[in-house]
């Protein structure tokens, strides 16, 4: 009986780790873009979640997009 509950606990733990791992995976492009002051960080965040429904085909593209501009090169940072 103890092993049944232990196995159930392990299954729930594994499910939660996978669930939150997917959430963290899809936030990586947004976190990169936010750290680098990318002007389209919010769009990259939404696009990362859209890649969940496209079976992660576009996730690598969004990570590259998060690195597209050098740090501090966002809109509105030009010197007059």
Gaussian input, Z-matrix of N, CA and C with variables (Angstrom, degrees):
# hf/3-21g

backbone

0 1
 N
 C     1     B1
 C     2     B2     1     A1
 N     3     B3     2     A2     1     D1
 C     4     B4     3     A3     2     D2
 C     5     B5     4     A4     3     D3
 N     6     B6     5     A5     4     D4
 C     7     B7     6     A6     5     D5
 C     8     B8     7     A7     6     D6
 N     9     B9     8     A8     7     D7
 C    10    B10     9     A9     8     D8
 C    11    B11    10    A10     9     D9
 N    12    B12    11    A11    10    D10
 C    13    B13    12    A12    11    D11
 C    14    B14    13    A13    12    D12
 N    15    B15    14    A14    13    D13
 C    16    B16    15    A15    14    D14
 C    17    B17    16    A16    15    D15
 N    18    B18    17    A17    16    D16
 C    19    B19    18    A18    17    D17
 C    20    B20    19    A19    18    D18
 N    21    B21    20    A20    19    D19
 C    22    B22    21    A21    20    D20
 C    23    B23    22    A22    21    D21
 N    24    B24    23    A23    22    D22
 C    25    B25    24    A24    23    D23
 C    26    B26    25    A25    24    D24
 N    27    B27    26    A26    25    D25
 C    28    B28    27    A27    26    D26
 C    29    B29    28    A28    27    D27
 N    30    B30    29    A29    28    D28
 C    31    B31    30    A30    29    D29
 C    32    B32    31    A31    30    D30
 N    33    B33    32    A32    31    D31
 C    34    B34    33    A33    32    D32
 C    35    B35    34    A34    33    D33
 N    36    B36    35    A35    34    D34
 C    37    B37    36    A36    35    D35
 C    38    B38    37    A37    36    D36
 N    39    B39    38    A38    37    D37
 C    40    B40    39    A39    38    D38
 C    41    B41    40    A40    39    D39
 N    42    B42    41    A41    40    D40
 C    43    B43    42    A42    41    D41
 C    44    B44    43    A43    42    D42
 N    45    B45    44    A44    43    D43
 C    46    B46    45    A45    44    D44
 C    47    B47    46    A46    45    D45
 N    48    B48    47    A47    46    D46
 C    49    B49    48    A48    47    D47
 C    50    B50    49    A49    48    D48
 N    51    B51    50    A50    49    D49
 C    52    B52    51    A51    50    D50
 C    53    B53    52    A52    51    D51
 N    54    B54    53    A53    52    D52
 C    55    B55    54    A54    53    D53
 C    56    B56    55    A55    54    D54
 N    57    B57    56    A56    55    D55
 C    58    B58    57    A57    56    D56
 C    59    B59    58    A58    57    D57
 N    60    B60    59    A59    58    D58
 C    61    B61    60    A60    59    D59
 C    62    B62    61    A61    60    D60
 N    63    B63    62    A62    61    D61
 C    64    B64    63    A63    62    D62
 C    65    B65    64    A64    63    D63
 N    66    B66    65    A65    64    D64
 C    67    B67    66    A66    65    D65
 C    68    B68    67    A67    66    D66
 N    69    B69    68    A68    67    D67
 C    70    B70    69    A69    68    D68
 C    71    B71    70    A70    69    D69
 N    72    B72    71    A71    70    D70
 C    73    B73    72    A72    71    D71
 C    74    B74    73    A73    72    D72
 N    75    B75    74    A74    73    D73
 C    76    B76    75    A75    74    D74
 C    77    B77    76    A76    75    D75
 N    78    B78    77    A77    76    D76
 C    79    B79    78    A78    77    D77
 C    80    B80    79    A79    78    D78
 N    81    B81    80    A80    79    D79
 C    82    B82    81    A81    80    D80
 C    83    B83    82    A82    81    D81
 N    84    B84    83    A83    82    D82
 C    85    B85    84    A84    83    D83
 C    86    B86    85    A85    84    D84
 N    87    B87    86    A86    85    D85
 C    88    B88    87    A87    86    D86
 C    89    B89    88    A88    87    D87
 N    90    B90    89    A89    88    D88
 C    91    B91    90    A90    89    D89
 C    92    B92    91    A91    90    D90
 N    93    B93    92    A92    91    D91
 C    94    B94    93    A93    92    D92
 C    95    B95    94    A94    93    D93
 N    96    B96    95    A95    94    D94
 C    97    B97    96    A96    95    D95
 C    98    B98    97    A97    96    D96
 N    99    B99    98    A98    97    D97
 C   100   B100    99    A99    98    D98
 C   101   B101   100   A100    99    D99
 N   102   B102   101   A101   100   D100
 C   103   B103   102   A102   101   D101
 C   104   B104   103   A103   102   D102
 N   105   B105   104   A104   103   D103
 C   106   B106   105   A105   104   D104
 C   107   B107   106   A106   105   D105
 N   108   B108   107   A107   106   D106
 C   109   B109   108   A108   107   D107
 C   110   B110   109   A109   108   D108
 N   111   B111   110   A110   109   D109
 C   112   B112   111   A111   110   D110
 C   113   B113   112   A112   111   D111
 N   114   B114   113   A113   112   D112
 C   115   B115   114   A114   113   D113
 C   116   B116   115   A115   114   D114
 N   117   B117   116   A116   115   D115
 C   118   B118   117   A117   116   D116
 C   119   B119   118   A118   117   D117
 N   120   B120   119   A119   118   D118
 C   121   B121   120   A120   119   D119
 C   122   B122   121   A121   120   D120
 N   123   B123   122   A122   121   D121
 C   124   B124   123   A123   122   D122
 C   125   B125   124   A124   123   D123
 N   126   B126   125   A125   124   D124
 C   127   B127   126   A126   125   D125
 C   128   B128   127   A127   126   D126
 N   129   B129   128   A128   127   D127
 C   130   B130   129   A129   128   D128
 C   131   B131   130   A130   129   D129
 N   132   B132   131   A131   130   D130
 C   133   B133   132   A132   131   D131
 C   134   B134   133   A133   132   D132
 N   135   B135   134   A134   133   D133
 C   136   B136   135   A135   134   D134
 C   137   B137   136   A136   135   D135
 N   138   B138   137   A137   136   D136
 C   139   B139   138   A138   137   D137
 C   140   B140   139   A139   138   D138
 N   141   B141   140   A140   139   D139
 C   142   B142   141   A141   140   D140
 C   143   B143   142   A142   141   D141
 N   144   B144   143   A143   142   D142
 C   145   B145   144   A144   143   D143
 C   146   B146   145   A145   144   D144
 N   147   B147   146   A146   145   D145
 C   148   B148   147   A147   146   D146
 C   149   B149   148   A148   147   D147
 N   150   B150   149   A149   148   D148
 C   151   B151   150   A150   149   D149
 C   152   B152   151   A151   150   D150
 N   153   B153   152   A152   151   D151
 C   154   B154   153   A153   152   D152
 C   155   B155   154   A154   153   D153
 N   156   B156   155   A155   154   D154
 C   157   B157   156   A156   155   D155
 C   158   B158   157   A157   156   D156
 N   159   B159   158   A158   157   D157
 C   160   B160   159   A159   158   D158
 C   161   B161   160   A160   159   D159
 N   162   B162   161   A161   160   D160
 C   163   B163   162   A162   161   D161
 C   164   B164   163   A163   162   D162
 N   165   B165   164   A164   163   D163
 C   166   B166   165   A165   164   D164
 C   167   B167   166   A166   165   D165
 N   168   B168   167   A167   166   D166
 C   169   B169   168   A168   167   D167
 C   170   B170   169   A169   168   D168
 N   171   B171   170   A170   169   D169
 C   172   B172   171   A171   170   D170
 C   173   B173   172   A172   171   D171
 N   174   B174   173   A173   172   D172
 C   175   B175   174   A174   173   D173
 C   176   B176   175   A175   174   D174
 N   177   B177   176   A176   175   D175
 C   178   B178   177   A177   176   D176
 C   179   B179   178   A178   177   D177
 N   180   B180   179   A179   178   D178
 C   181   B181   180   A180   179   D179
 C   182   B182   181   A181   180   D180
 N   183   B183   182   A182   181   D181
 C   184   B184   183   A183   182   D182
 C   185   B185   184   A184   183   D183
 N   186   B186   185   A185   184   D184
 C   187   B187   186   A186   185   D185
 C   188   B188   187   A187   186   D186
 N   189   B189   188   A188   187   D187
 C   190   B190   189   A189   188   D188
 C   191   B191   190   A190   189   D189
 N   192   B192   191   A191   190   D190
 C   193   B193   192   A192   191   D191
 C   194   B194   193   A193   192   D192
 N   195   B195   194   A194   193   D193
 C   196   B196   195   A195   194   D194
 C   197   B197   196   A196   195   D195
 N   198   B198   197   A197   196   D196
 C   199   B199   198   A198   197   D197
 C   200   B200   199   A199   198   D198
 N   201   B201   200   A200   199   D199
 C   202   B202   201   A201   200   D200
 C   203   B203   202   A202   201   D201
 N   204   B204   203   A203   202   D202
 C   205   B205   204   A204   203   D203
 C   206   B206   205   A205   204   D204
 N   207   B207   206   A206   205   D205
 C   208   B208   207   A207   206   D206
 C   209   B209   208   A208   207   D207
 N   210   B210   209   A209   208   D208
 C   211   B211   210   A210   209   D209
 C   212   B212   211   A211   210   D210
 N   213   B213   212   A212   211   D211
 C   214   B214   213   A213   212   D212
 C   215   B215   214   A214   213   D213
 N   216   B216   215   A215   214   D214
 C   217   B217   216   A216   215   D215
 C   218   B218   217   A217   216   D216
 N   219   B219   218   A218   217   D217
 C   220   B220   219   A219   218   D218
 C   221   B221   220   A220   219   D219
 N   222   B222   221   A221   220   D220
 C   223   B223   222   A222   221   D221
 C   224   B224   223   A223   222   D222
 N   225   B225   224   A224   223   D223
 C   226   B226   225   A225   224   D224
 C   227   B227   226   A226   225   D225
 N   228   B228   227   A227   226   D226
 C   229   B229   228   A228   227   D227
 C   230   B230   229   A229   228   D228
 N   231   B231   230   A230   229   D229
 C   232   B232   231   A231   230   D230
 C   233   B233   232   A232   231   D231
 N   234   B234   233   A233   232   D232
 C   235   B235   234   A234   233   D233
 C   236   B236   235   A235   234   D234
 N   237   B237   236   A236   235   D235
 C   238   B238   237   A237   236   D236
 C   239   B239   238   A238   237   D237

   B1=1.4434
   B2=1.5268
   B3=1.3383
   B4=1.4611
   B5=1.5239
   B6=1.3376
   B7=1.4596
   B8=1.5236
   B9=1.3239
   B10=1.4617
   B11=1.5275
   B12=1.3141
   B13=1.4626
   B14=1.5248
   B15=1.3104
   B16=1.4628
   B17=1.5247
   B18=1.3354
   B19=1.4655
   B20=1.5227
   B21=1.3238
   B22=1.4613
   B23=1.5230
   B24=1.3260
   B25=1.4624
   B26=1.5182
   B27=1.3254
   B28=1.4662
   B29=1.5248
   B30=1.3220
   B31=1.4669
   B32=1.5259
   B33=1.3128
   B34=1.4677
   B35=1.5202
   B36=1.3290
   B37=1.4657
   B38=1.5247
   B39=1.3154
   B40=1.4697
   B41=1.5247
   B42=1.3198
   B43=1.4610
   B44=1.5244
   B45=1.3359
   B46=1.4634
   B47=1.5258
   B48=1.3256
   B49=1.4697
   B50=1.5247
   B51=1.3135
   B52=1.4667
   B53=1.5221
   B54=1.3196
   B55=1.4630
   B56=1.5258
   B57=1.3339
   B58=1.4569
   B59=1.5264
   B60=1.3128
   B61=1.4689
   B62=1.5125
   B63=1.3288
   B64=1.4647
   B65=1.5218
   B66=1.3197
   B67=1.4645
   B68=1.5237
   B69=1.3146
   B70=1.4654
   B71=1.5247
   B72=1.3235
   B73=1.4611
   B74=1.5252
   B75=1.3128
   B76=1.4579
   B77=1.5221
   B78=1.3158
   B79=1.4573
   B80=1.5264
   B81=1.3176
   B82=1.4652
   B83=1.5307
   B84=1.3482
   B85=1.4686
   B86=1.5286
   B87=1.3286
   B88=1.4668
   B89=1.5248
   B90=1.3097
   B91=1.4613
   B92=1.5226
   B93=1.3276
   B94=1.4641
   B95=1.5215
   B96=1.3408
   B97=1.4648
   B98=1.5246
   B99=1.3122
   B100=1.4623
   B101=1.5234
   B102=1.3304
   B103=1.4611
   B104=1.5271
   B105=1.3320
   B106=1.4605
   B107=1.5264
   B108=1.3359
   B109=1.4714
   B110=1.5181
   B111=1.3085
   B112=1.4630
   B113=1.5245
   B114=1.3450
   B115=1.4698
   B116=1.5248
   B117=1.3078
   B118=1.4646
   B119=1.5297
   B120=1.3177
   B121=1.4670
   B122=1.5258
   B123=1.3251
   B124=1.4701
   B125=1.5194
   B126=1.3224
   B127=1.4643
   B128=1.5302
   B129=1.3165
   B130=1.4607
   B131=1.5307
   B132=1.3280
   B133=1.4628
   B134=1.5267
   B135=1.3156
   B136=1.4654
   B137=1.5247
   B138=1.3249
   B139=1.4647
   B140=1.5257
   B141=1.3142
   B142=1.4586
   B143=1.5158
   B144=1.3201
   B145=1.4651
   B146=1.5156
   B147=1.3288
   B148=1.4651
   B149=1.5241
   B150=1.3313
   B151=1.4643
   B152=1.5291
   B153=1.3295
   B154=1.4607
   B155=1.5221
   B156=1.3198
   B157=1.4590
   B158=1.5218
   B159=1.3376
   B160=1.4649
   B161=1.5258
   B162=1.3152
   B163=1.4668
   B164=1.5280
   B165=1.3068
   B166=1.4662
   B167=1.5282
   B168=1.3209
   B169=1.4597
   B170=1.5266
   B171=1.3150
   B172=1.4595
   B173=1.5235
   B174=1.3141
   B175=1.4580
   B176=1.5293
   B177=1.3156
   B178=1.4724
   B179=1.5228
   B180=1.3194
   B181=1.4705
   B182=1.5209
   B183=1.3304
   B184=1.4565
   B185=1.5233
   B186=1.3213
   B187=1.4641
   B188=1.5230
   B189=1.3309
   B190=1.4649
   B191=1.5178
   B192=1.3182
   B193=1.4590
   B194=1.5225
   B195=1.3108
   B196=1.4578
   B197=1.5190
   B198=1.3241
   B199=1.4603
   B200=1.5269
   B201=1.3241
   B202=1.4629
   B203=1.5186
   B204=1.2963
   B205=1.4563
   B206=1.5208
   B207=1.3248
   B208=1.4624
   B209=1.5275
   B210=1.3279
   B211=1.4664
   B212=1.5214
   B213=1.3202
   B214=1.4555
   B215=1.5068
   B216=1.3282
   B217=1.4619
   B218=1.5234
   B219=1.3114
   B220=1.4590
   B221=1.5159
   B222=1.3065
   B223=1.4596
   B224=1.5212
   B225=1.3094
   B226=1.4493
   B227=1.5111
   B228=1.3057
   B229=1.4590
   B230=1.5239
   B231=1.3282
   B232=1.4665
   B233=1.5222
   B234=1.3049
   B235=1.4653
   B236=1.5288
   B237=1.3307
   B238=1.4825
   B239=1.5041
   A1=111.28
   A2=115.75
   A3=119.41
   A4=110.93
   A5=116.65
   A6=120.02
   A7=111.87
   A8=117.78
   A9=120.27
   A10=110.69
   A11=116.71
   A12=120.30
   A13=111.28
   A14=116.57
   A15=120.02
   A16=110.71
   A17=116.81
   A18=120.74
   A19=110.73
   A20=117.51
   A21=120.76
   A22=110.60
   A23=116.64
   A24=120.58
   A25=112.16
   A26=116.90
   A27=120.93
   A28=110.36
   A29=117.31
   A30=120.49
   A31=111.82
   A32=117.05
   A33=120.28
   A34=110.18
   A35=117.13
   A36=120.83
   A37=111.24
   A38=117.58
   A39=121.60
   A40=110.21
   A41=117.34
   A42=120.82
   A43=111.09
   A44=117.55
   A45=120.59
   A46=111.73
   A47=117.55
   A48=120.50
   A49=110.40
   A50=117.62
   A51=120.86
   A52=110.39
   A53=117.57
   A54=121.92
   A55=111.23
   A56=117.33
   A57=120.39
   A58=111.86
   A59=117.74
   A60=120.35
   A61=111.66
   A62=117.10
   A63=120.72
   A64=110.30
   A65=117.38
   A66=120.37
   A67=110.15
   A68=117.27
   A69=120.71
   A70=110.65
   A71=117.35
   A72=121.44
   A73=111.47
   A74=117.21
   A75=119.84
   A76=113.03
   A77=118.35
   A78=120.90
   A79=112.81
   A80=118.67
   A81=120.89
   A82=112.28
   A83=121.01
   A84=118.78
   A85=112.64
   A86=117.05
   A87=120.45
   A88=110.99
   A89=117.26
   A90=120.01
   A91=111.45
   A92=116.84
   A93=120.64
   A94=109.84
   A95=116.32
   A96=120.36
   A97=111.08
   A98=117.66
   A99=121.11
   A100=110.89
   A101=116.74
   A102=120.73
   A103=111.26
   A104=116.26
   A105=120.76
   A106=112.57
   A107=118.23
   A108=123.81
   A109=112.04
   A110=116.55
   A111=121.35
   A112=108.95
   A113=118.06
   A114=119.63
   A115=113.65
   A116=118.28
   A117=121.55
   A118=111.35
   A119=116.85
   A120=120.85
   A121=111.68
   A122=117.29
   A123=119.28
   A124=111.29
   A125=116.98
   A126=120.27
   A127=110.63
   A128=117.17
   A129=120.75
   A130=109.94
   A131=116.51
   A132=120.10
   A133=110.93
   A134=116.93
   A135=120.74
   A136=110.12
   A137=116.77
   A138=120.10
   A139=111.37
   A140=117.54
   A141=119.97
   A142=111.73
   A143=117.03
   A144=120.45
   A145=111.77
   A146=117.31
   A147=119.78
   A148=109.60
   A149=116.80
   A150=119.61
   A151=111.78
   A152=117.78
   A153=120.49
   A154=110.35
   A155=116.87
   A156=121.17
   A157=112.54
   A158=117.16
   A159=120.76
   A160=110.76
   A161=115.89
   A162=123.42
   A163=112.57
   A164=117.12
   A165=125.16
   A166=113.41
   A167=117.81
   A168=120.44
   A169=110.29
   A170=117.27
   A171=121.34
   A172=113.74
   A173=119.38
   A174=120.94
   A175=111.95
   A176=118.19
   A177=120.70
   A178=111.04
   A179=117.14
   A180=120.67
   A181=109.85
   A182=117.43
   A183=120.24
   A184=111.66
   A185=117.52
   A186=119.64
   A187=109.34
   A188=117.08
   A189=120.10
   A190=111.16
   A191=117.78
   A192=120.96
   A193=110.63
   A194=117.05
   A195=120.15
   A196=112.52
   A197=116.81
   A198=121.90
   A199=112.52
   A200=118.95
   A201=122.15
   A202=113.49
   A203=118.89
   A204=121.36
   A205=110.01
   A206=116.92
   A207=118.69
   A208=110.03
   A209=118.05
   A210=120.16
   A211=111.69
   A212=116.80
   A213=121.95
   A214=114.53
   A215=118.50
   A216=120.43
   A217=111.78
   A218=117.31
   A219=120.67
   A220=111.82
   A221=115.98
   A222=121.22
   A223=109.95
   A224=116.21
   A225=121.20
   A226=113.91
   A227=118.25
   A228=120.90
   A229=112.72
   A230=117.01
   A231=119.96
   A232=109.78
   A233=115.86
   A234=121.45
   A235=108.95
   A236=117.74
   A237=118.99
   A238=112.13
   D1=-40.98
   D2=179.11
   D3=-61.20
   D4=-40.84
   D5=-178.45
   D6=-65.72
   D7=-30.93
   D8=177.14
   D9=-63.84
   D10=-46.42
   D11=179.53
   D12=-69.45
   D13=-36.26
   D14=177.40
   D15=-63.87
   D16=-43.81
   D17=178.34
   D18=-63.99
   D19=-39.17
   D20=177.09
   D21=-63.53
   D22=-42.00
   D23=177.44
   D24=-62.60
   D25=-40.46
   D26=177.96
   D27=-65.07
   D28=-42.35
   D29=178.75
   D30=-62.79
   D31=-42.17
   D32=178.01
   D33=-64.93
   D34=-42.20
   D35=178.72
   D36=-61.60
   D37=-45.45
   D38=179.81
   D39=-63.49
   D40=-42.18
   D41=177.88
   D42=-60.12
   D43=-44.72
   D44=-179.53
   D45=-66.30
   D46=-38.90
   D47=178.41
   D48=-63.84
   D49=-43.31
   D50=178.73
   D51=-66.20
   D52=-42.80
   D53=-179.26
   D54=-60.62
   D55=-51.21
   D56=-179.95
   D57=-72.16
   D58=-26.89
   D59=174.20
   D60=-64.30
   D61=-38.75
   D62=177.03
   D63=-65.60
   D64=-39.73
   D65=178.35
   D66=-62.68
   D67=-45.25
   D68=179.90
   D69=-65.40
   D70=-39.55
   D71=179.76
   D72=-59.78
   D73=-39.97
   D74=-177.33
   D75=-81.44
   D76=-9.96
   D77=176.13
   D78=-94.02
   D79=-8.05
   D80=-177.79
   D81=-60.14
   D82=-48.32
   D83=179.07
   D84=-60.17
   D85=-38.04
   D86=178.99
   D87=-66.10
   D88=-42.39
   D89=-179.85
   D90=-64.59
   D91=-37.40
   D92=176.62
   D93=-64.67
   D94=-47.32
   D95=-178.37
   D96=-65.02
   D97=-39.23
   D98=-179.94
   D99=-66.37
   D100=-40.62
   D101=179.68
   D102=-65.12
   D103=-32.61
   D104=-177.49
   D105=-94.89
   D106=10.65
   D107=179.50
   D108=55.63
   D109=43.97
   D110=179.03
   D111=-69.66
   D112=135.25
   D113=-177.55
   D114=-67.27
   D115=-18.83
   D116=-177.70
   D117=-114.73
   D118=36.05
   D119=-176.63
   D120=-61.63
   D121=-38.70
   D122=-179.93
   D123=-66.87
   D124=-38.56
   D125=177.95
   D126=-66.36
   D127=-36.93
   D128=177.44
   D129=-66.36
   D130=-35.46
   D131=177.78
   D132=-63.60
   D133=-45.96
   D134=178.38
   D135=-65.39
   D136=-41.26
   D137=-178.97
   D138=-64.97
   D139=-33.42
   D140=176.05
   D141=-62.14
   D142=-37.86
   D143=177.77
   D144=-75.48
   D145=-30.78
   D146=175.87
   D147=-64.54
   D148=-33.38
   D149=179.85
   D150=-64.53
   D151=-20.71
   D152=175.19
   D153=-61.90
   D154=-38.43
   D155=-177.80
   D156=-83.97
   D157=-13.55
   D158=176.60
   D159=-103.46
   D160=22.14
   D161=177.12
   D162=58.82
   D163=37.96
   D164=172.98
   D165=65.92
   D166=19.25
   D167=-179.08
   D168=-64.07
   D169=-38.92
   D170=-173.63
   D171=-96.44
   D172=0.51
   D173=-174.33
   D174=-62.25
   D175=-39.99
   D176=178.83
   D177=-64.72
   D178=-35.63
   D179=177.66
   D180=-64.79
   D181=-39.84
   D182=-178.69
   D183=-71.31
   D184=-31.25
   D185=174.70
   D186=-66.10
   D187=-41.71
   D188=176.24
   D189=-64.39
   D190=-37.33
   D191=178.45
   D192=-65.42
   D193=-34.12
   D194=176.34
   D195=-64.51
   D196=-27.15
   D197=177.49
   D198=-94.25
   D199=3.20
   D200=-169.17
   D201=-62.73
   D202=-40.27
   D203=-177.80
   D204=-105.00
   D205=147.01
   D206=176.25
   D207=-67.74
   D208=156.89
   D209=179.97
   D210=-56.85
   D211=134.23
   D212=178.28
   D213=82.35
   D214=5.36
   D215=-178.28
   D216=-97.05
   D217=24.03
   D218=-179.84
   D219=-70.77
   D220=173.37
   D221=179.97
   D222=-66.44
   D223=141.48
   D224=177.15
   D225=86.70
   D226=6.43
   D227=179.96
   D228=-100.94
   D229=5.56
   D230=-178.77
   D231=-72.05
   D232=142.68
   D233=177.46
   D234=-81.27
   D235=130.08
   D236=179.86
   D237=-73.16

